Amino acid sequence: MPDSAYFLPACLLLGLPFLGFLLLWLAGKSFNKAAGFAGAFITAAGLIISLLYADPQSLHVVSFHWLTIGSTSIDIPLRFDALTCIMLVIVHFVALLVQLYSTAYLHGDNNLHRYFAFIQLFLFSMIGIVLSGSLLVMYIFWELVGLSSYLLIGFWYFKPRAVWAAQKAFVLNRIGDAAFLTGILMLFYYIGSTDFEVLSLKIDSVSPGILTAIGLCLFGGCMGKSAQFPLSGWLPDAMEGPTPVSALIHAATMVAAGIFLLARISFLLTFDAKLVITIIGTITMLIGAVKATQVWDIKRVLAYSTMSQLGLMVIAVGFGSWQTALFHLATHAFFKAGLFLSAGSVIHAVTPADLGSDFDLQDMRTMGGLRKALPVTFICFSVCAAALAGLPFFSGFLSKDAIITEGFLWAGELGAPFYIFPIVVILSAGLTAYYMTRQIWLVFFGQNRFDATRIHPHESPAIMWLPMAVLAILSVFIWFSWNPFDAAGWFLSFIGQHSEAHLVWVPVVASLTTFVSIFLAYREIRSENPFSINTVNAVNAPNALQKLVWLRDYSNTQYFIIPFAFITKYLKIFEKRVIDSFVDRLAKVSVVLGHLIGWFDRFFVDGGVNLLVFSIKSGGQAVRNLQNGKIQSYFIVTAMGVFLLILWLVIL
């Protein structure tokens, strides 16, 4: 039943960011200086409301009537449960820190009011997804999130690559959204509703095959938003937007929307659908991890890492444990947002006053030796990187341990071939430790590889490093479990994971894999000295992982655009030689047939009518000539009439 007590918080949570968007947008450039703090104040208010009304033990539903079609009433249901509580806190908290950070990072930008207005629009859209009580309502806000992402990625609209990246993200997300909408329409057809409560009660009435198809269509939405293969190529390119945007929507919140969707619909996913989801997640995880070892852009490394970690979350859902997927979503949101903000601090520190067009601010090969100049940034980056790598005593270790444990328990029930998935997860965790060791060394250790006459590294102001420090602190294990080696803490219990199963050897094996990977990365760095300023060729030399050609060349161009270009090439030939040829011949036949019909119309139809008219007119003219008022003409007519009458009588 609808809960009137949650009517006000529902209105405030959605209304505040939307009003903030309108006010900041309409205020104009005169409000640039105060825009960031105004946005942060609105977000802080939303965070307080989220905490005050958090009630994970109960389900609260607020419903608004939208429209009536025939006898069908369509409502807008909003729901508050444990999943909603977690997501509301994550979205508001990260957004608050990002907006405070942005006030300094984007200081001096002429369009700050527009930037913070777009963030408020994004918050409105993301909160709408989190509160949605039906797939239809979620889809509406889903599209708004796509619009918000497009606006924020292309915020610097005067940069061609930023505009291109925004368009690419928008188009690829539309492909996934089309599949998402197809699944929603199928649910309408087979069940007549997309409300989560109704679906949970009536889902058994749908055949398993149809249910699998619906689940995979809905998963298509996740493939777009959460950058899963083959729709993942937009995420690295989205780094063309401002770095705080990357921290907010491409690390912590927007890309997590797909995982949130899978958590919401987990009850309708069949085994076959989950198996496909697991395979897609595994491919995405591996490609992202390998690609992260091969790029030099500090933000692209983190972007490919995000892609890999999202694949890991998708795998967890495939294992049948959306709770561990959400666990990793929460830990990842904090340490990955911290990494992006720390990367922004590094970029801020190495930005020269006389920036040349040939200088790449984000190329790690132009950095090095920054740990002394940026001590706070170095500590924050290292802590968050340790959490991402899955080192013990950090949050990422716990969430990865939970997923790997679920994977082995899942494989134990299904048979030996399925053990490949958790084993690949462990190997991917090793790759994560490898490329994060490589990145930390490139940025903070070794020799200075920048021009010291132009670049003078300096620590960021407090308004920037304080959010980084908070996120680094939240990357420690204690916030999620009292036991640093057991993921079964308060967080998993909070979201409904009460399983007592724990494989003692999993943390040991995962830790050994991580430490071995760190050692291998360190040995490669020390033995080849690839990052010396005097060994440019060594810097560009591929490592062992880069020799995997099929992974090295991965991109949407290689595995998505090129196949479609190949298909469209032959579709173009087919259209030209078959369809266009048929249309041309049909047109020629139509013209000839039209001429024939025109000729028949002129000579037969019009000719017959004209002949009849001419005959009647001629007969009438002849009769009129006899009625001329002369007596002799009347005698002749009378005589002829008598003669014809006698002739007719004789013949009869």
C-alpha positions as CSV (number, residue, x, y, z in Angstrom):
1,M,0.0,0.0,0.0
2,P,1.2,3.6,-0.7
3,D,3.0,5.1,2.3
4,S,2.0,8.8,2.8
5,A,4.9,9.3,5.3
6,Y,7.3,9.1,2.4
7,F,5.4,11.4,0.1
8,L,7.4,14.5,1.3
9,P,10.9,13.0,1.1
10,A,10.1,11.6,-2.4
11,C,9.0,15.1,-3.6
12,L,12.1,16.7,-2.0
13,L,14.6,14.2,-3.3
14,L,13.4,14.7,-6.8
15,G,12.3,18.4,-6.6
16,L,15.4,19.9,-5.0
17,P,17.9,18.9,-7.8
18,F,15.4,19.8,-10.6
19,L,14.7,23.2,-9.1
20,G,18.5,23.6,-8.6
21,F,19.0,22.8,-12.3
22,L,16.4,25.4,-13.3
23,L,17.8,28.1,-11.0
24,L,21.4,27.6,-11.9
25,W,20.6,27.5,-15.6
26,L,18.5,30.6,-15.5
27,A,20.8,32.6,-13.2
28,G,23.4,32.9,-15.9
29,K,27.1,33.7,-15.7
30,S,26.6,36.3,-13.0
31,F,26.1,33.4,-10.6
32,N,29.3,31.5,-11.6
33,K,31.1,32.1,-8.3
34,A,28.3,30.9,-6.1
35,A,27.0,28.1,-8.4
36,G,29.2,25.4,-7.0
37,F,28.4,26.0,-3.4
38,A,24.7,26.4,-4.2
39,G,24.8,23.0,-5.9
40,A,26.7,21.5,-3.0
41,F,24.1,22.9,-0.6
42,I,21.2,21.3,-2.5
43,T,23.0,18.0,-2.7
44,A,23.9,18.1,1.0
45,A,20.2,18.7,1.7
46,G,19.3,15.6,-0.4
47,L,21.9,13.6,1.5
48,I,20.5,14.5,4.9
49,I,16.9,13.6,3.7
50,S,18.3,10.2,2.5
51,L,19.8,9.5,5.8
52,L,16.8,10.7,7.9
53,Y,14.4,8.5,5.9
54,A,16.6,5.4,5.6
55,D,14.7,2.4,6.7
56,P,16.3,-0.8,5.2
57,Q,14.0,-3.1,7.2
58,S,10.8,-2.1,5.4
59,L,9.5,-1.3,2.0
60,H,7.8,2.1,1.5
61,V,6.0,2.9,-1.7
62,V,4.7,6.3,-2.9
63,S,2.5,6.3,-6.0
64,F,1.4,9.2,-8.3
65,H,-1.3,8.8,-10.9
66,W,0.1,9.7,-14.3
67,L,-2.5,8.9,-17.0
68,T,-5.3,6.5,-18.0
69,I,-5.4,4.7,-21.4
70,G,-8.8,3.1,-21.9
71,S,-9.3,1.0,-18.7
72,T,-5.6,0.9,-17.9
73,S,-4.3,3.3,-15.2
74,I,-0.6,4.1,-15.4
75,D,1.0,5.3,-12.1
76,I,4.4,6.5,-11.2
77,P,5.5,4.3,-8.2
78,L,8.5,5.3,-6.1
79,R,10.0,2.9,-3.6
80,F,12.2,3.1,-0.6
81,D,14.0,-0.1,0.5
82,A,17.6,-1.2,1.5
83,L,18.8,-1.0,-2.1
84,T,17.4,2.6,-2.4
85,C,19.0,3.6,0.9
86,I,22.5,2.5,-0.2
87,M,22.3,4.1,-3.7
88,L,20.8,7.4,-2.4
89,V,23.7,7.8,0.0
90,I,26.4,6.9,-2.6
91,V,24.9,9.2,-5.3
92,H,24.5,12.2,-3.0
93,F,27.7,11.8,-1.1
94,V,30.0,11.4,-4.1
95,A,28.1,14.3,-5.9
96,L,28.6,16.5,-2.9
97,L,32.4,15.9,-2.8
98,V,32.7,16.3,-6.6
99,Q,30.9,19.6,-6.6
100,L,33.1,21.0,-3.8
101,Y,36.2,19.7,-5.7
102,S,35.0,21.3,-8.9
103,T,34.8,24.8,-7.4
104,A,38.6,24.8,-7.4
105,Y,39.4,22.5,-10.3
106,L,37.2,24.5,-12.7
107,H,37.9,27.9,-11.1
108,G,37.8,30.6,-13.8
109,D,35.6,28.8,-16.3
110,N,33.1,31.1,-17.9
111,N,30.2,28.6,-17.8
112,L,30.3,27.3,-14.2
113,H,26.6,28.0,-13.8
114,R,25.9,25.7,-16.7
115,Y,28.3,23.0,-15.4
116,F,26.7,22.8,-12.0
117,A,23.2,23.0,-13.5
118,F,24.0,19.9,-15.6
119,I,25.2,18.2,-12.4
120,Q,21.9,18.9,-10.8
121,L,20.0,17.6,-13.8
122,F,22.1,14.5,-13.6
123,L,21.3,14.1,-9.9
124,F,17.6,14.5,-10.6
125,S,17.8,11.8,-13.3
126,M,19.9,9.4,-11.2
127,I,17.8,9.8,-8.1
128,G,14.7,9.1,-10.3
129,I,16.3,5.8,-11.4
130,V,17.1,4.8,-7.8
131,L,13.6,5.6,-6.6
132,S,11.7,4.0,-9.5
133,G,9.2,1.5,-8.5
134,S,8.6,0.2,-12.1
135,L,10.7,-0.4,-15.2
136,L,8.7,2.2,-17.2
137,V,9.5,5.0,-14.7
138,M,13.1,3.8,-14.6
139,Y,13.3,4.0,-18.4
140,I,12.1,7.7,-18.4
141,F,14.9,8.7,-15.9
142,W,17.3,6.3,-17.7
143,E,17.0,8.4,-20.8
144,L,17.4,11.6,-18.8
145,V,20.7,10.2,-17.4
146,G,21.9,9.6,-21.0
147,L,21.1,13.2,-21.8
148,S,22.9,14.5,-18.7
149,S,25.9,12.4,-19.5
150,Y,25.9,13.8,-23.1
151,L,25.8,17.4,-21.7
152,L,28.5,16.9,-19.2
153,I,30.9,15.0,-21.5
154,G,30.5,17.7,-24.1
155,F,30.6,20.5,-21.6
156,W,33.7,22.0,-23.3
157,Y,31.8,22.2,-26.6
158,F,34.6,24.2,-28.2
159,K,36.8,21.0,-28.1
160,P,36.0,18.8,-31.2
161,R,37.0,15.6,-29.4
162,A,34.8,16.4,-26.4
163,V,31.8,16.9,-28.7
164,W,32.7,13.7,-30.6
165,A,33.0,11.7,-27.3
166,A,29.6,13.0,-26.1
167,Q,28.0,12.0,-29.4
168,K,29.6,8.5,-29.3
169,A,28.4,7.9,-25.8
170,F,24.9,9.1,-26.7
171,V,24.6,6.9,-29.8
172,L,26.0,3.7,-28.2
173,N,23.8,4.1,-25.2
174,R,20.8,4.5,-27.5
175,I,21.5,1.0,-28.9
176,G,21.4,-0.5,-25.4
177,D,18.3,1.6,-24.5
178,A,16.5,0.2,-27.5
179,A,17.0,-3.3,-26.2
180,F,15.9,-2.1,-22.7
181,L,12.7,-0.6,-24.1
182,T,12.0,-3.9,-26.0
183,G,12.2,-5.8,-22.8
184,I,9.8,-3.4,-21.1
185,L,7.3,-3.7,-24.0
186,M,7.5,-7.5,-23.8
187,L,6.7,-7.3,-20.1
188,F,3.7,-5.1,-20.9
189,Y,2.5,-7.7,-23.5
190,Y,2.9,-10.8,-21.3
191,I,2.2,-9.5,-17.9
192,G,0.5,-6.1,-18.4
193,S,2.7,-4.2,-15.9
194,T,6.3,-3.3,-15.2
195,D,5.8,-2.5,-11.5
196,F,8.4,-4.5,-9.5
197,E,5.8,-5.7,-7.0
198,V,3.5,-6.9,-9.7
199,L,6.3,-8.6,-11.6
200,S,7.5,-10.5,-8.6
201,L,4.0,-12.0,-8.2
202,K,3.2,-12.8,-11.9
203,I,6.6,-13.6,-13.3
204,D,5.9,-17.4,-13.0
205,S,3.1,-17.0,-15.6
206,V,5.7,-16.4,-18.4
207,S,7.4,-19.3,-20.1
208,P,11.2,-19.7,-19.4
209,G,12.2,-19.0,-23.0
210,I,10.3,-15.8,-23.2
211,L,11.6,-14.8,-19.7
212,T,15.1,-15.4,-20.9
213,A,14.6,-13.2,-23.9
214,I,13.1,-10.4,-21.7
215,G,16.0,-10.7,-19.2
216,L,18.6,-10.4,-22.0
217,C,16.7,-7.4,-23.5
218,L,16.7,-5.6,-20.2
219,F,20.4,-6.5,-19.8
220,G,20.9,-4.6,-23.1
221,G,20.2,-1.4,-21.1
222,C,23.0,-2.4,-18.7
223,M,25.4,-3.1,-21.6
224,G,25.0,0.5,-22.7
225,K,25.0,2.3,-19.4
226,S,27.6,0.1,-17.6
227,A,29.8,-0.1,-20.7
228,Q,29.7,-3.9,-21.3
229,F,31.1,-5.5,-24.4
230,P,30.5,-4.7,-27.2
231,L,29.0,-1.3,-26.2
232,S,31.9,-0.3,-24.0
233,G,34.0,1.8,-26.3
234,W,32.3,5.1,-25.3
235,L,33.6,5.0,-21.7
236,P,37.4,5.6,-22.4
237,D,36.5,8.4,-24.8
238,A,34.2,10.0,-22.3
239,M,37.4,11.1,-20.5
240,E,37.4,14.1,-22.8
241,G,35.0,15.7,-20.3
242,P,36.1,17.5,-17.1
243,T,37.8,15.1,-14.6
244,P,35.3,15.7,-11.8
245,V,32.6,14.5,-14.3
246,S,34.6,11.3,-14.8
247,A,34.7,10.8,-11.1
248,L,30.9,11.4,-10.7
249,I,29.2,9.7,-13.6
250,H,31.8,7.5,-15.2
251,A,33.2,5.9,-12.0
252,A,30.7,6.1,-9.2
253,T,27.1,6.6,-10.2
254,M,25.9,6.7,-13.9
255,V,27.8,3.6,-15.0
256,A,26.6,1.9,-11.8
257,A,23.0,2.3,-13.0
258,G,23.2,-0.8,-15.1
259,I,24.3,-2.8,-12.0
260,F,21.5,-1.3,-10.1
261,L,19.1,-2.4,-12.8
262,L,20.3,-5.9,-12.7
263,A,19.9,-5.9,-8.9
264,R,16.3,-4.8,-9.3
265,I,15.4,-7.4,-11.9
266,S,17.5,-10.3,-10.5
267,F,14.3,-12.2,-9.6
268,L,13.3,-12.5,-13.3
269,L,16.7,-13.6,-14.6
270,T,16.7,-17.2,-15.7
271,F,19.8,-19.5,-15.5
272,D,20.4,-19.1,-19.3
273,A,20.2,-15.3,-19.0
274,K,22.6,-15.3,-16.1
275,L,25.0,-17.4,-18.0
276,V,25.0,-15.0,-20.9
277,I,25.4,-12.1,-18.5
278,T,28.4,-13.9,-16.9
279,I,30.1,-14.5,-20.2
280,I,29.6,-10.9,-21.3
281,G,30.9,-9.6,-18.0
282,T,34.0,-11.8,-18.2
283,I,34.8,-10.6,-21.7
284,T,34.4,-7.0,-20.6
285,M,36.5,-7.5,-17.4
286,L,39.4,-9.1,-19.3
287,I,39.4,-6.6,-22.1
288,G,39.3,-3.6,-19.8
289,A,42.1,-5.0,-17.6
290,V,44.4,-5.8,-20.4
291,K,43.8,-2.5,-22.2
292,A,44.5,-0.6,-19.0
293,T,48.1,-2.0,-19.1
294,Q,48.7,-0.5,-22.6
295,V,47.6,3.1,-22.5
296,W,49.5,6.1,-21.3
297,D,46.7,8.6,-20.5
298,I,46.3,8.8,-16.8
299,K,42.5,9.0,-17.0
300,R,42.1,6.3,-19.7
301,V,43.9,3.8,-17.5
302,L,41.3,4.5,-14.9
303,A,38.5,4.4,-17.5
304,Y,39.5,1.0,-18.7
305,S,39.8,-0.1,-15.1
306,T,36.3,1.1,-14.5
307,M,35.1,-0.9,-17.5
308,S,36.9,-4.0,-16.0
309,Q,35.4,-3.5,-12.6
310,L,31.9,-3.1,-14.0
311,G,32.4,-6.4,-15.8
312,L,33.3,-7.9,-12.4
313,M,30.0,-6.6,-11.0
314,V,28.1,-8.0,-13.9
315,I,29.8,-11.4,-13.3
316,A,28.6,-11.3,-9.7
317,V,25.0,-10.9,-10.8
318,G,25.6,-13.8,-13.2
319,F,26.8,-15.8,-10.2
320,G,23.3,-15.2,-8.7
321,S,24.6,-12.7,-6.0
322,W,23.5,-9.2,-6.8
323,Q,24.3,-8.4,-3.2
324,T,28.1,-8.9,-3.7
325,A,27.8,-6.9,-7.0
326,L,26.2,-4.0,-5.0
327,F,28.9,-4.4,-2.4
328,H,31.7,-4.0,-5.0
329,L,29.7,-1.1,-6.5
330,A,29.7,0.7,-3.2
331,T,33.4,0.2,-2.5
332,H,34.3,0.9,-6.1
333,A,32.4,4.2,-6.0
334,F,34.6,5.5,-3.3
335,F,38.0,4.4,-4.3
336,K,37.5,5.0,-8.0
337,A,36.1,8.4,-7.5
338,G,39.1,9.1,-5.2
339,L,41.4,7.9,-8.0
340,F,39.8,10.2,-10.6
341,L,39.9,13.2,-8.3
342,S,43.6,12.4,-7.5
343,A,44.3,12.1,-11.2
344,G,42.7,15.5,-11.6
345,S,45.0,16.9,-8.9
346,V,48.0,15.5,-10.8
347,I,46.8,17.1,-14.0
348,H,46.2,20.4,-12.2
349,A,49.8,20.2,-10.8
350,V,51.6,19.6,-14.1
351,T,49.6,22.2,-16.1
352,P,52.1,24.9,-17.3
353,A,51.1,28.5,-17.5
354,D,52.1,28.7,-21.2
355,L,50.3,25.5,-22.3
356,G,51.4,24.5,-25.9
357,S,49.1,22.8,-28.4
358,D,51.6,19.8,-28.6
359,F,51.6,19.2,-24.8
360,D,49.4,16.4,-23.4
361,L,48.6,17.1,-19.8
362,Q,47.4,13.5,-19.2
363,D,50.3,11.6,-20.7
364,M,52.0,9.7,-17.8
365,R,55.2,9.6,-19.8
366,T,55.5,13.4,-19.2
367,M,55.2,13.0,-15.4
368,G,57.3,11.1,-12.9
369,G,58.8,11.9,-9.5
370,L,55.7,13.8,-8.3
371,R,55.4,12.1,-4.8
372,K,57.5,14.8,-3.1
373,A,55.8,17.7,-4.8
374,L,52.3,16.2,-4.2
375,P,52.5,14.4,-0.9
376,V,48.8,14.4,-0.1
377,T,47.8,13.5,-3.6
378,F,50.3,10.7,-3.6
379,I,48.9,9.2,-0.3
380,C,45.3,9.5,-1.5
381,F,46.1,8.0,-4.9
382,S,48.1,5.1,-3.3
383,V,45.4,4.3,-0.8
384,C,42.6,4.2,-3.5
385,A,44.9,2.3,-5.8
386,A,45.5,-0.3,-3.1
387,A,41.8,-0.7,-2.7
388,L,41.3,-1.1,-6.4
389,A,44.2,-3.6,-6.6
390,G,42.5,-5.7,-3.8
391,L,45.3,-5.4,-1.2
392,P,44.4,-6.7,2.3
393,F,43.0,-4.1,4.8
394,F,41.3,-2.2,2.0
395,S,37.6,-2.2,0.9
396,G,38.3,-3.6,-2.6
397,F,39.8,-6.7,-1.1
398,L,36.6,-7.4,0.8
399,S,34.2,-6.9,-2.1
400,K,36.4,-8.9,-4.6
401,D,36.8,-11.7,-2.0
402,A,33.0,-11.8,-1.7
403,I,32.5,-12.1,-5.5
404,I,35.2,-14.7,-5.9
405,T,33.8,-16.8,-3.0
406,E,30.3,-16.6,-4.6
407,G,31.9,-17.7,-7.9
408,F,33.5,-20.8,-6.5
409,L,30.3,-21.8,-4.6
410,W,28.3,-21.2,-7.8
411,A,30.8,-23.3,-9.9
412,G,30.7,-26.1,-7.2
413,E,27.0,-26.5,-7.7
414,L,27.2,-26.5,-11.6
415,G,30.3,-28.5,-12.3
416,A,34.0,-28.3,-13.2
417,P,33.7,-26.3,-16.5
418,F,32.2,-23.4,-14.6
419,Y,35.3,-23.0,-12.4
420,I,36.9,-21.1,-15.3
421,F,34.9,-18.0,-14.4
422,P,36.1,-17.4,-10.7
423,I,39.6,-18.4,-11.8
424,V,39.5,-15.7,-14.5
425,V,38.3,-13.2,-11.9
426,I,41.4,-14.0,-9.8
427,L,43.7,-13.5,-12.8
428,S,41.9,-10.3,-13.7
429,A,42.5,-9.1,-10.1
430,G,46.2,-9.7,-10.7
431,L,46.1,-7.6,-13.9
432,T,44.5,-4.8,-11.8
433,A,47.4,-4.9,-9.4
434,Y,49.8,-4.9,-12.3
435,Y,48.5,-1.8,-14.1
436,M,48.0,0.2,-10.9
437,T,51.6,-0.5,-9.9
438,R,52.7,0.6,-13.4
439,Q,50.6,3.8,-13.1
440,I,51.8,4.8,-9.7
441,W,55.4,4.3,-10.8
442,L,54.9,6.3,-13.9
443,V,53.3,9.2,-12.1
444,F,55.0,9.4,-8.7
445,F,58.3,7.6,-9.0
446,G,61.4,7.6,-11.2
447,Q,62.9,10.7,-12.7
448,N,61.0,13.9,-13.6
449,R,60.2,13.6,-17.2
450,F,58.6,17.1,-17.6
451,D,60.2,20.4,-18.5
452,A,61.0,21.9,-15.2
453,T,61.4,25.3,-16.7
454,R,57.7,25.4,-17.7
455,I,56.1,23.1,-15.2
456,H,56.2,23.7,-11.4
457,P,54.3,20.9,-9.6
458,H,52.4,22.0,-6.5
459,E,49.9,20.5,-4.2
460,S,46.2,21.2,-4.8
461,P,44.3,23.6,-2.5
462,A,42.4,22.1,0.5
463,I,39.0,22.3,-1.2
464,M,40.4,19.7,-3.7
465,W,42.4,17.4,-1.5
466,L,39.9,17.2,1.3
467,P,37.3,15.3,-0.9
468,M,40.2,13.1,-2.1
469,A,41.2,12.4,1.5
470,V,37.6,11.6,2.5
471,L,37.3,9.1,-0.3
472,A,40.7,7.6,0.5
473,I,39.6,7.1,4.2
474,L,36.4,5.4,3.0
475,S,38.5,3.0,1.0
476,V,39.7,1.2,4.2
477,F,38.1,-2.1,5.2
478,I,36.8,-0.9,8.6
479,W,33.8,0.9,7.0
480,F,32.4,-2.3,5.5
481,S,33.5,-5.1,7.9
482,W,35.2,-5.4,11.2
483,N,37.2,-8.4,10.0
484,P,39.7,-7.3,7.2
485,F,39.7,-10.9,5.8
486,D,36.0,-11.6,5.9
487,A,33.5,-9.8,3.7
488,A,30.5,-10.9,5.7
489,G,30.2,-7.6,7.6
490,W,27.4,-5.2,8.3
491,F,27.2,-4.0,4.7
492,L,26.2,-7.4,3.2
493,S,23.8,-8.0,6.1
494,F,22.3,-4.5,5.5
495,I,21.4,-5.4,1.9
496,G,20.1,-8.9,2.7
497,Q,23.1,-11.2,2.2
498,H,23.0,-13.5,5.3
499,S,25.0,-16.4,3.9
500,E,27.6,-17.8,6.3
501,A,29.6,-19.5,3.6
502,H,33.2,-18.4,3.6
503,L,36.1,-20.0,1.8
504,V,39.2,-19.4,3.9
505,W,41.6,-20.1,1.1
506,V,40.1,-17.5,-1.3
507,P,41.6,-14.4,0.5
508,V,45.0,-16.2,0.6
509,V,45.0,-17.1,-3.1
510,A,43.7,-13.6,-4.1
511,S,46.3,-11.9,-2.0
512,L,49.1,-14.1,-3.4
513,T,48.0,-13.3,-7.0
514,T,47.9,-9.6,-6.2
515,F,51.4,-9.5,-4.6
516,V,52.9,-11.7,-7.4
517,S,51.4,-9.2,-10.0
518,I,52.9,-6.3,-8.1
519,F,56.3,-8.0,-8.0
520,L,56.2,-8.8,-11.8
521,A,55.3,-5.2,-12.6
522,Y,58.1,-3.9,-10.3
523,R,60.6,-6.3,-11.8
524,E,59.7,-5.3,-15.4
525,I,60.0,-1.6,-14.4
526,R,63.4,-2.1,-12.7
527,S,64.9,-4.5,-15.3
528,E,64.0,-2.6,-18.4
529,N,63.9,0.9,-16.8
530,P,61.2,1.8,-19.4
531,F,60.3,5.1,-18.0
532,S,63.6,7.0,-18.2
533,I,63.4,10.3,-19.9
534,N,66.4,9.3,-22.0
535,T,64.8,6.0,-23.3
536,V,61.8,7.1,-25.3
537,N,61.9,4.0,-27.4
538,A,61.7,1.8,-24.3
539,V,58.7,3.8,-23.2
540,N,57.0,3.0,-26.4
541,A,58.0,-0.7,-26.5
542,P,55.1,-3.1,-25.9
543,N,55.2,-5.2,-22.8
544,A,54.3,-8.9,-22.8
545,L,50.5,-8.1,-22.4
546,Q,50.6,-5.7,-25.3
547,K,51.8,-8.5,-27.6
548,L,48.3,-10.0,-27.3
549,V,47.2,-8.5,-30.6
550,W,43.5,-9.4,-30.4
551,L,43.3,-7.6,-27.0
552,R,45.7,-4.8,-27.9
553,D,43.6,-3.8,-30.9
554,Y,40.3,-3.9,-29.0
555,S,38.0,-1.0,-29.4
556,N,34.5,-0.4,-30.6
557,T,36.1,0.3,-34.0
558,Q,37.6,-3.2,-34.1
559,Y,34.8,-5.3,-32.7
560,F,31.7,-3.2,-33.2
561,I,32.0,-0.5,-35.8
562,I,34.0,-2.5,-38.4
563,P,31.6,-5.5,-38.4
564,F,28.7,-3.1,-38.9
565,A,30.6,-1.3,-41.6
566,F,31.2,-4.7,-43.3
567,I,27.5,-5.5,-43.1
568,T,26.4,-2.1,-44.3
569,K,28.9,-2.3,-47.2
570,Y,27.1,-5.3,-48.6
571,L,23.7,-3.9,-47.6
572,K,24.5,-0.9,-49.7
573,I,25.4,-3.1,-52.7
574,F,22.2,-5.1,-52.2
575,E,20.2,-1.9,-52.0
576,K,21.8,-0.5,-55.2
577,R,21.6,-3.6,-57.3
578,V,18.4,-5.1,-56.0
579,I,16.1,-2.7,-54.3
580,D,17.1,0.4,-56.3
581,S,17.0,-1.6,-59.5
582,F,13.5,-3.0,-58.7
583,V,12.3,0.6,-57.8
584,D,13.7,1.9,-61.1
585,R,12.1,-0.8,-63.2
586,L,8.8,-0.4,-61.3
587,A,9.0,3.3,-62.1
588,K,9.6,2.7,-65.8
589,V,6.7,0.2,-66.0
590,S,4.5,2.6,-64.1
591,V,5.4,5.4,-66.7
592,V,4.7,3.2,-69.7
593,L,1.5,1.9,-68.2
594,G,0.5,5.5,-67.4
595,H,1.0,6.4,-71.1
596,L,-1.1,3.4,-72.2
597,I,-3.9,4.3,-69.8
598,G,-3.8,7.9,-70.9
599,W,-4.0,6.9,-74.6
600,F,-7.0,4.6,-73.9
601,D,-8.6,7.3,-71.9
602,R,-8.2,9.9,-74.7
603,F,-9.3,7.7,-77.6
604,F,-11.9,5.4,-76.1
605,V,-13.3,6.9,-72.9
606,D,-13.1,10.6,-73.9
607,G,-13.7,9.6,-77.6
608,G,-17.0,7.8,-76.8
609,V,-18.3,10.6,-74.7
610,N,-17.4,13.2,-77.3
611,L,-19.0,11.0,-80.1
612,L,-22.3,10.8,-78.1
613,V,-22.3,14.5,-77.5
614,F,-21.6,15.2,-81.2
615,S,-24.4,12.9,-82.3
616,I,-27.0,14.4,-79.9
617,K,-25.9,17.9,-80.9
618,S,-26.1,17.1,-84.6
619,G,-29.6,15.5,-84.2
620,G,-30.8,18.5,-82.3
621,Q,-29.4,20.9,-84.9
622,A,-31.2,19.0,-87.7
623,V,-34.5,19.0,-85.8
624,R,-34.1,22.7,-85.0
625,N,-33.6,23.4,-88.7
626,L,-37.1,22.0,-89.5
627,Q,-38.7,24.1,-86.8
628,N,-38.0,27.4,-88.6
629,G,-41.5,29.0,-88.7
630,K,-42.1,28.3,-92.5
631,I,-45.4,26.6,-93.5
632,Q,-43.8,24.6,-96.3
633,S,-41.4,23.0,-93.8
634,Y,-44.3,22.0,-91.6
635,F,-46.1,20.4,-94.6
636,I,-43.0,18.4,-95.5
637,V,-42.6,17.2,-91.8
638,T,-46.3,16.3,-91.7
639,A,-46.1,14.3,-95.0
640,M,-42.9,12.5,-93.9
641,G,-44.5,11.7,-90.6
642,V,-47.7,10.2,-92.3
643,F,-45.5,8.3,-94.7
644,L,-43.4,6.8,-92.0
645,L,-46.5,5.9,-90.0
646,I,-48.0,4.1,-93.0
647,L,-44.7,2.3,-93.6
648,W,-44.5,1.2,-90.0
649,L,-48.1,-0.2,-90.1
650,V,-47.5,-2.0,-93.4
651,I,-44.3,-3.6,-92.0
652,L,-46.1,-4.8,-88.9
